[in-house]
Structure formats: structure tokens, C-alpha cells
Amino acid sequence: MQTVNVSSLKNNPSEALRSARNDLVVVMNRDQPDAVMIGLQSGKLLSEPGARAALATALFRDGGLSLARGARMAQMPMADFITHVSRLGIPVITHDAQEATRDMDTLDQWLATS
């Protein structure tokens, strides 16, 4: 296990990421453990069945990944990823009423010119 303090993490994050590929890295903040970095590739975590899909789903749900990037991370075709997240009750499209109205107006304009 290795340790890195917050200031050195801020100054050189690449070194901490390289270290996390080989071992756990504990991030210290004012002499207190604050976080743990785990290299996903080295631990073979992403090769476990369902791990990629679960991580991609959580990141998509929380706004950390777009739909397309989520599908790539999950190693699924886009249509399959859409079906997957929809079955879990995660909305694929999140528009408020104003955005939906603007989209409908744009569609109406487009249809009128076709």
C-alpha cells in the first residue's frame, strides 16, 4: 500500500495513477486518510461479469458519462445499453418542460419545411 498527500496528488496526479495500477494508494489529507485509489485494470475488476455494465450504468445515471460513452464502457451496442438502463428505471433523456417544448417547436418547423 502506498500513500500520497493531497498536495502531491494535485501537483502530479499521473504518478499516483501509475502507482494505483500496482497497489492501493491511500490519499492523505492533513495526516488523515481521505480516499483510496484502486487501479481497475490491474485488479482485473473490470473483467468480472457485469462489472463494466454496472460501472457504466452508475456513471451514466450520475451524469459522469454520456449515453454513448456509457455504452462503449459497458461494451454494449447503443441500443442494448439504452434497453439496459431503461429496464433499471434510469431515464435515457432528461429534458425539462421548456427543453421538450423547444424540441417540439423545432420538429414542427422541420416538418413544415419538408
C-alpha positions as protocol buffer text, in pm:
chain_id: "A"
residue {
  index: 1
  type: MET
  ca { x: 0 y: 0 z: 0 }
}
residue {
  index: 2
  type: GLN
  ca { x: 125 y: 345 z: -88 }
}
residue {
  index: 3
  type: THR
  ca { x: 29 y: 687 z: 39 }
}
residue {
  index: 4
  type: VAL
  ca { x: 12 y: 1024 z: -130 }
}
residue {
  index: 5
  type: ASN
  ca { x: -89 y: 1357 z: 19 }
}
residue {
  index: 6
  type: VAL
  ca { x: -344 y: 1587 z: -142 }
}
residue {
  index: 7
  type: SER
  ca { x: -91 y: 1849 z: -248 }
}
residue {
  index: 8
  type: SER
  ca { x: 132 y: 1598 z: -428 }
}
residue {
  index: 9
  type: LEU
  ca { x: -178 y: 1447 z: -588 }
}
residue {
  index: 10
  type: LYS
  ca { x: -273 y: 1792 z: -716 }
}
residue {
  index: 11
  type: ASN
  ca { x: 80 y: 1859 z: -845 }
}
residue {
  index: 12
  type: ASN
  ca { x: 137 y: 1520 z: -1008 }
}
residue {
  index: 13
  type: PRO
  ca { x: -178 y: 1307 z: -1044 }
}
residue {
  index: 14
  type: SER
  ca { x: -14 y: 1086 z: -1308 }
}
residue {
  index: 15
  type: GLU
  ca { x: 230 y: 943 z: -1057 }
}
residue {
  index: 16
  type: ALA
  ca { x: -49 y: 845 z: -818 }
}
residue {
  index: 17
  type: LEU
  ca { x: -246 y: 687 z: -1103 }
}
residue {
  index: 18
  type: ARG
  ca { x: 58 y: 484 z: -1211 }
}
residue {
  index: 19
  type: SER
  ca { x: 105 y: 371 z: -851 }
}
residue {
  index: 20
  type: ALA
  ca { x: -261 y: 271 z: -826 }
}
residue {
  index: 21
  type: ARG
  ca { x: -213 y: 30 z: -1117 }
}
residue {
  index: 22
  type: ASN
  ca { x: 17 y: -178 z: -897 }
}
residue {
  index: 23
  type: ASP
  ca { x: -112 y: -128 z: -545 }
}
residue {
  index: 24
  type: LEU
  ca { x: -369 y: 55 z: -334 }
}
residue {
  index: 25
  type: VAL
  ca { x: -294 y: 423 z: -292 }
}
residue {
  index: 26
  type: VAL
  ca { x: -426 y: 598 z: 18 }
}
residue {
  index: 27
  type: VAL
  ca { x: -477 y: 972 z: -25 }
}
residue {
  index: 28
  type: MET
  ca { x: -393 y: 1158 z: 295 }
}
residue {
  index: 29
  type: ASN
  ca { x: -541 y: 1495 z: 384 }
}
residue {
  index: 30
  type: ARG
  ca { x: -376 y: 1665 z: 681 }
}
residue {
  index: 31
  type: ASP
  ca { x: -241 y: 1338 z: 819 }
}
residue {
  index: 32
  type: GLN
  ca { x: -581 y: 1169 z: 791 }
}
residue {
  index: 33
  type: PRO
  ca { x: -676 y: 909 z: 529 }
}
residue {
  index: 34
  type: ASP
  ca { x: -927 y: 1069 z: 294 }
}
residue {
  index: 35
  type: ALA
  ca { x: -963 y: 838 z: -7 }
}
residue {
  index: 36
  type: VAL
  ca { x: -834 y: 520 z: -164 }
}
residue {
  index: 37
  type: MET
  ca { x: -732 y: 485 z: -527 }
}
residue {
  index: 38
  type: ILE
  ca { x: -763 y: 142 z: -684 }
}
residue {
  index: 39
  type: GLY
  ca { x: -637 y: 57 z: -1031 }
}
residue {
  index: 40
  type: LEU
  ca { x: -927 y: -115 z: -1206 }
}
residue {
  index: 41
  type: GLN
  ca { x: -723 y: -275 z: -1483 }
}
residue {
  index: 42
  type: SER
  ca { x: -456 y: -427 z: -1260 }
}
residue {
  index: 43
  type: GLY
  ca { x: -704 y: -585 z: -1021 }
}
residue {
  index: 44
  type: LYS
  ca { x: -894 y: -747 z: -1306 }
}
residue {
  index: 45
  type: LEU
  ca { x: -1207 y: -590 z: -1160 }
}
residue {
  index: 46
  type: LEU
  ca { x: -1341 y: -483 z: -1497 }
}
residue {
  index: 47
  type: SER
  ca { x: -1312 y: -837 z: -1634 }
}
residue {
  index: 48
  type: GLU
  ca { x: -1562 y: -970 z: -1378 }
}
residue {
  index: 49
  type: PRO
  ca { x: -1903 y: -1049 z: -1533 }
}
residue {
  index: 50
  type: GLY
  ca { x: -2128 y: -743 z: -1524 }
}
residue {
  index: 51
  type: ALA
  ca { x: -1866 y: -511 z: -1372 }
}
residue {
  index: 52
  type: ARG
  ca { x: -1825 y: -291 z: -1681 }
}
residue {
  index: 53
  type: ALA
  ca { x: -2201 y: -262 z: -1728 }
}
residue {
  index: 54
  type: ALA
  ca { x: -2254 y: -181 z: -1360 }
}
residue {
  index: 55
  type: LEU
  ca { x: -1985 y: 87 z: -1357 }
}
residue {
  index: 56
  type: ALA
  ca { x: -2103 y: 238 z: -1686 }
}
residue {
  index: 57
  type: THR
  ca { x: -2464 y: 238 z: -1563 }
}
residue {
  index: 58
  type: ALA
  ca { x: -2377 y: 412 z: -1237 }
}
residue {
  index: 59
  type: LEU
  ca { x: -2162 y: 672 z: -1413 }
}
residue {
  index: 60
  type: PHE
  ca { x: -2433 y: 738 z: -1674 }
}
residue {
  index: 61
  type: ARG
  ca { x: -2705 y: 763 z: -1405 }
}
residue {
  index: 62
  type: ASP
  ca { x: -2498 y: 1016 z: -1209 }
}
residue {
  index: 63
  type: GLY
  ca { x: -2411 y: 1224 z: -1516 }
}
residue {
  index: 64
  type: GLY
  ca { x: -2045 y: 1123 z: -1533 }
}
residue {
  index: 65
  type: LEU
  ca { x: -2079 y: 961 z: -1876 }
}
residue {
  index: 66
  type: SER
  ca { x: -2285 y: 1033 z: -2183 }
}
residue {
  index: 67
  type: LEU
  ca { x: -2508 y: 762 z: -2323 }
}
residue {
  index: 68
  type: ALA
  ca { x: -2259 y: 683 z: -2600 }
}
residue {
  index: 69
  type: ARG
  ca { x: -1961 y: 666 z: -2364 }
}
residue {
  index: 70
  type: GLY
  ca { x: -2160 y: 454 z: -2122 }
}
residue {
  index: 71
  type: ALA
  ca { x: -2239 y: 207 z: -2400 }
}
residue {
  index: 72
  type: ARG
  ca { x: -1871 y: 194 z: -2501 }
}
residue {
  index: 73
  type: MET
  ca { x: -1757 y: 141 z: -2142 }
}
residue {
  index: 74
  type: ALA
  ca { x: -2016 y: -133 z: -2096 }
}
residue {
  index: 75
  type: GLN
  ca { x: -1902 y: -283 z: -2427 }
}
residue {
  index: 76
  type: MET
  ca { x: -2262 y: -289 z: -2550 }
}
residue {
  index: 77
  type: PRO
  ca { x: -2424 y: -164 z: -2867 }
}
residue {
  index: 78
  type: MET
  ca { x: -2603 y: 166 z: -2801 }
}
residue {
  index: 79
  type: ALA
  ca { x: -2949 y: 9 z: -2838 }
}
residue {
  index: 80
  type: ASP
  ca { x: -2865 y: -261 z: -2583 }
}
residue {
  index: 81
  type: PHE
  ca { x: -2732 y: -4 z: -2335 }
}
residue {
  index: 82
  type: ILE
  ca { x: -3047 y: 206 z: -2378 }
}
residue {
  index: 83
  type: THR
  ca { x: -3259 y: -102 z: -2307 }
}
residue {
  index: 84
  type: HIS
  ca { x: -3039 y: -193 z: -2010 }
}
residue {
  index: 85
  type: VAL
  ca { x: -3063 y: 146 z: -1836 }
}
residue {
  index: 86
  type: SER
  ca { x: -3433 y: 181 z: -1922 }
}
residue {
  index: 87
  type: ARG
  ca { x: -3509 y: -152 z: -1754 }
}
residue {
  index: 88
  type: LEU
  ca { x: -3338 y: -17 z: -1443 }
}
residue {
  index: 89
  type: GLY
  ca { x: -3566 y: 288 z: -1445 }
}
residue {
  index: 90
  type: ILE
  ca { x: -3289 y: 528 z: -1546 }
}
residue {
  index: 91
  type: PRO
  ca { x: -3418 y: 788 z: -1793 }
}
residue {
  index: 92
  type: VAL
  ca { x: -3224 y: 798 z: -2118 }
}
residue {
  index: 93
  type: ILE
  ca { x: -3337 y: 1150 z: -2198 }
}
residue {
  index: 94
  type: THR
  ca { x: -3371 y: 1408 z: -1925 }
}
residue {
  index: 95
  type: HIS
  ca { x: -3546 y: 1719 z: -2055 }
}
residue {
  index: 96
  type: ASP
  ca { x: -3739 y: 1970 z: -1855 }
}
residue {
  index: 97
  type: ALA
  ca { x: -4066 y: 2109 z: -1990 }
}
residue {
  index: 98
  type: GLN
  ca { x: -3900 y: 2406 z: -2163 }
}
residue {
  index: 99
  type: GLU
  ca { x: -3647 y: 2188 z: -2344 }
}
residue {
  index: 100
  type: ALA
  ca { x: -3920 y: 1949 z: -2456 }
}
residue {
  index: 101
  type: THR
  ca { x: -4129 y: 2241 z: -2585 }
}
residue {
  index: 102
  type: ARG
  ca { x: -3830 y: 2381 z: -2778 }
}
residue {
  index: 103
  type: ASP
  ca { x: -3762 y: 2040 z: -2928 }
}
residue {
  index: 104
  type: MET
  ca { x: -4124 y: 2004 z: -3035 }
}
residue {
  index: 105
  type: ASP
  ca { x: -4118 y: 2353 z: -3191 }
}
residue {
  index: 106
  type: THR
  ca { x: -3802 y: 2263 z: -3381 }
}
residue {
  index: 107
  type: LEU
  ca { x: -3963 y: 1940 z: -3500 }
}
residue {
  index: 108
  type: ASP
  ca { x: -4275 y: 2129 z: -3613 }
}
residue {
  index: 109
  type: GLN
  ca { x: -4060 y: 2377 z: -3809 }
}
residue {
  index: 110
  type: TRP
  ca { x: -3864 y: 2095 z: -3968 }
}
residue {
  index: 111
  type: LEU
  ca { x: -4181 y: 1907 z: -4065 }
}
residue {
  index: 112
  type: ALA
  ca { x: -4332 y: 2225 z: -4214 }
}
residue {
  index: 113
  type: THR
  ca { x: -4031 y: 2267 z: -4444 }
}
residue {
  index: 114
  type: SER
  ca { x: -4023 y: 1903 z: -4555 }
}
